[in-house]
Amino acid sequence: MKKLERNKGTTLLELLAVIAIIGMMVAVSIPAFQKMSRGSRLRSGANSITNTLSWARQMAITYRRSYYVEFDDETTAPSPEKNRLRIFFVEKGGNPGTPAHRKQVGDWIDLPDQIVFFKGDISPYREPDDYVKFKPNGGATGATSPQPWTFTIYDKTTVESAAPDWDRAKTCNIYVLMVTGRIETVIE
């Protein structure tokens, strides 16, 4: 007597079980990917600012003249969702506060989407300085104050609500030490 062999395929029930397991794995992993993308946007924005500040400082030392980094927040930038910055210098006798006297070096540098910056603290009610000045000796000053300069950027998606909770915002602080012009970045 010959034995009947079972067909070696998969049943519909087995296929549905595998699809359900894959669906649960995807559902669990989505929040992790969202957090990862927020962190990468914040790191990218911090790198853009830090690199621009370092470049301006290096040019000030190399060319023995003051260079400035100007910040353009979302209220004045061409796109309301963009924040940007640029480097400029001023010819002798010019005033850095007068836009016509500013000689731009390169193009505006856009921060990643949803990354917003503020000078000083994270409060959205404080106006940022227009620029940071790097002197030929490598030191730095702000537009309105010789005090140590702190610049905070945050991911707008972490505080989008009618009453944002600034304590829960994913932030990055960029510090410029005025005497030396040293730049430090701390992601919190």
C-alpha positions in Angstrom: 0.0 0.0 0.0 1.3 3.4 -1.0 1.2 6.3 1.6 -0.4 9.5 0.5 2.0 12.4 0.8 0.7 15.7 2.1 1.0 18.7 -0.2 4.1 20.7 0.9 2.5 24.2 0.5 1.5 26.8 3.0 -2.1 27.1 4.1 -4.0 30.4 4.1 -4.0 30.3 7.9 -0.2 30.2 8.1 0.1 33.0 5.6 -2.3 35.2 7.6 -0.4 34.5 10.8 2.9 35.7 9.1 1.2 38.8 7.7 -0.2 39.6 11.2 3.3 39.2 12.8 4.9 41.5 10.2 2.1 44.1 10.7 2.7 44.1 14.5 6.5 44.5 14.0 5.9 47.5 11.6 3.4 49.1 14.0 5.9 48.8 16.9 8.8 50.2 14.9 7.2 53.3 13.5 7.6 55.5 16.6 11.3 54.6 16.8 11.8 55.7 13.2 10.0 59.0 13.9 12.3 59.7 16.9 15.3 58.8 14.8 14.4 61.3 12.1 13.8 64.1 14.6 17.2 63.5 16.0 18.9 63.4 12.6 17.2 66.7 11.6 18.4 68.3 14.8 21.9 67.0 14.4 21.9 68.2 10.8 20.8 71.7 11.8 23.4 71.8 14.6 26.1 70.8 12.1 25.0 73.5 9.6 25.2 76.2 12.3 28.5 74.9 13.9 30.2 74.5 10.5 29.1 78.0 9.4 30.3 79.6 12.6 33.6 77.7 12.3 34.0 78.8 8.7 33.4 82.4 9.6 35.9 82.3 12.5 38.5 80.7 10.3 38.0 83.3 7.6 38.3 86.1 10.2 41.7 84.7 11.4 43.0 83.9 7.9 42.1 87.2 6.2 42.6 89.4 9.4 39.2 91.1 9.2 36.0 90.7 11.0 33.4 88.3 9.6 29.8 88.0 10.7 27.2 85.2 10.7 23.7 86.6 10.2 20.6 84.7 11.3 17.4 84.9 9.4 14.5 83.4 11.3 11.2 82.2 9.9 9.5 85.6 10.3 11.8 87.2 7.7 13.0 84.3 5.6 11.5 83.8 2.1 9.8 80.6 3.2 7.9 80.8 6.4 9.0 77.3 7.4 12.7 77.9 6.8 15.4 79.3 9.1 18.7 80.2 7.5 22.1 81.8 8.1 24.9 83.3 6.0 28.4 84.8 6.4 29.2 88.3 5.4 31.9 90.9 6.0 31.9 94.7 5.9 34.3 97.0 4.0 36.3 99.4 6.1 34.1 102.3 7.3 30.9 100.3 6.8 28.3 99.5 9.4 27.4 95.8 9.8 23.9 96.9 11.0 23.3 98.4 7.5 22.3 95.7 5.0 23.7 97.7 2.1 27.2 97.6 3.7 27.2 93.8 4.0 29.2 91.8 1.5 27.9 88.2 1.4 30.2 85.2 1.3 28.5 82.3 -0.4 24.8 81.6 -0.4 22.3 81.5 2.4 22.4 78.2 4.3 19.0 76.7 5.0 18.4 74.7 8.2 16.5 71.4 7.7 12.7 71.6 7.6 11.0 72.0 11.0 14.2 73.1 12.8 13.8 76.5 14.4 16.3 78.7 16.2 16.3 81.3 18.9 19.2 83.2 20.4 19.6 82.8 24.2 16.8 80.7 25.6 14.1 78.7 23.9 11.4 81.2 24.7 9.8 82.2 21.4 9.2 85.7 22.7 12.8 86.7 22.8 14.2 88.2 19.6 17.5 86.8 18.3 20.5 89.0 17.6 21.0 89.7 13.9 24.5 88.4 13.8 27.6 87.2 15.6 30.9 88.9 14.8 34.2 86.9 14.6 37.2 89.2 15.1 40.7 88.7 13.5 42.0 87.2 16.7 39.4 84.5 16.6 37.2 85.9 19.4 33.6 86.7 19.0 30.9 89.2 20.0 27.2 89.4 19.6 25.4 92.2 17.9 24.0 93.6 21.1 26.0 92.2 23.9 29.6 91.1 24.7 28.2 88.3 27.0 28.7 84.6 26.2 26.6 83.7 23.3 24.1 80.7 23.4 22.1 79.7 20.5 19.3 77.1 20.8 17.6 75.2 18.0 14.8 72.8 18.4 12.7 70.4 16.4 9.3 72.2 15.8 7.5 68.8 15.6 8.3 68.1 19.3 6.3 71.1 20.5 3.5 71.5 17.9 0.3 72.2 19.9 -1.9 75.1 21.0 0.1 75.3 24.3 3.6 73.9 23.6 5.5 72.3 26.4 9.0 73.8 26.0 10.4 71.5 28.7 9.7 68.5 26.4 11.2 70.0 23.3 14.2 68.2 21.7 16.9 70.9 21.7 20.4 71.6 20.8 22.5 74.4 22.4 25.4 75.9 20.5 27.8 77.9 22.6 30.3 80.5 21.3 32.9 81.5 23.9 33.5 85.2 23.4 37.1 85.5 24.3 38.4 82.5 22.2 35.6 82.1 19.7 35.5 78.4 20.6 32.2 76.7 19.5 30.6 73.9 21.4 27.4 71.9 20.6 25.3 70.1 23.2 22.2 68.0 22.1 19.7 67.5 24.9 
